[in-house]
Amino acid sequence: MDISGNTVLITGGTSGIGYELAAELLKLGNSVIITARDQRRLEETQRKLPGVHTFQSDVSDPREIPVLFDAVTKNFPALNVLINNAGIMRKINLQDRKNETQNGAANALQDIGREIETNLLGPIRMVKQFLPHLKVVNSAAIVNVSSGLAFVPFPIAPIYCATKAGLHSFTLSLRAQLKNTSIKVFELAPPATQTPLLTTEGFTPEDMKGAQIMDLHKMVADAIDGLKNDRLEIRPGQSNILKLMSRIAPQFILKQLSKSVDPMLAESSP
């Protein structure tokens, strides 16, 4: 893939991997468009990255995706790269009924699907909406950002891992279905990376004990290199190990990643 001269749309581009991808792709001579839910953070990002274009949009809301499509393709008809990056990761004890008690059972059941709406349905809907446009432009690409945890679960984040495994499967199917088109379908599966994702939603350093947290700049540099060299499944850092271990010793690696379950259960014990 040529990594310069593109028009790139990145969802969730105001922090973490999305922000760093936007910054590096701008340096490489691409036109970069980012989305996020928070208008204030979009404005802050625009100040930090002069030249980036912004649209407020929430990928978890299917009503907003056609609106985004119309606005982006009208203003940037040369759009040829879609990077589905927006995601949330939460530490969830499935036995904990505190949220249900405080907010009601119906709200708790709706809340449990937030990661599915953002991490899995969001990319699927974005692909479905933008695919007709990408099929008629030159040198098109779709990049789905999954996770090393697509290959083996981290049990204290069960919904997140399920969505990333689903996105991995969807990407394989998408690539097969688009084999007779000019669209390249990439999957970027980052390992644990130093981003705000690991410092929110109740995660502690103890939860990440044993994980080699990858430097964000190094991870994105590896991602750019993978795109440049047409590596369709890009697995920086420990993600390679996670995929290998899921094949040769699945129960061992699951046991290692399950060590943080007992402390989590103890926290919620009466």
DAFEN-V485365 format. One record per backbone hydrogen bond with DSSP energy under -1.0 kcal/mol. CO is the residue of the C=O (numbers start at 0). NH is the residue of the N-H. Records with the same first field share a line. If there is no record, write none. Layout:
# DAFEN-V485365
CO->NH / NH
This chain:
# DAFEN-V485365
5->30
6->79 / 80
7->32
8->82
9->34
14->18
15->19
16->20
17->21
18->22
19->23
20->24
21->25
22->26
23->27
24->29
25->28
30->7
31->52
32->9
33->54
34->12
35->56
37->41
38->42
39->43
40->44
41->45
42->46
43->47
44->48
48->51
52->33
57->60
60->63
63->67
64->68
65->69
66->70
67->71
68->72
69->73
70->74
71->75
75->78
79->140
80->8
81->142
82->10 / 84
83->144
92->95
96->100
97->101
98->102
99->103
103->107
104->108
105->109
106->110
107->111
109->112
110->113
112->116
113->117
114->118
115->119 / 120
119->123
120->124
121->125
122->126
123->127
124->128
125->129
126->130
129->133
130->134
132->135
139->183
140->81
141->185
142->83
143->187
146->149
147->150
153->156
155->91
156->160
157->161
158->162
159->163
160->164
161->165
162->166
163->167
164->168
165->169
166->170
167->171
168->172
169->173
170->174
171->175
172->176
173->177
175->178
177->180
183->141
185->143
186->233
187->145
189->147
191->213
192->194
194->197
195->198
199->202
200->90
203->207
205->208
207->210
210->212
213->193
214->218
215->219
216->220
217->221
218->222
219->223
220->224
221->225
222->226
223->227
224->228
225->230
226->229
231->186
233->188
235->238
236->239
237->241
238->242
239->243
240->244
241->245
243->246 / 247
244->248
248->252
249->253
250->254
251->255
252->256
255->258
257->260
259->263
260->264
261->265
262->266
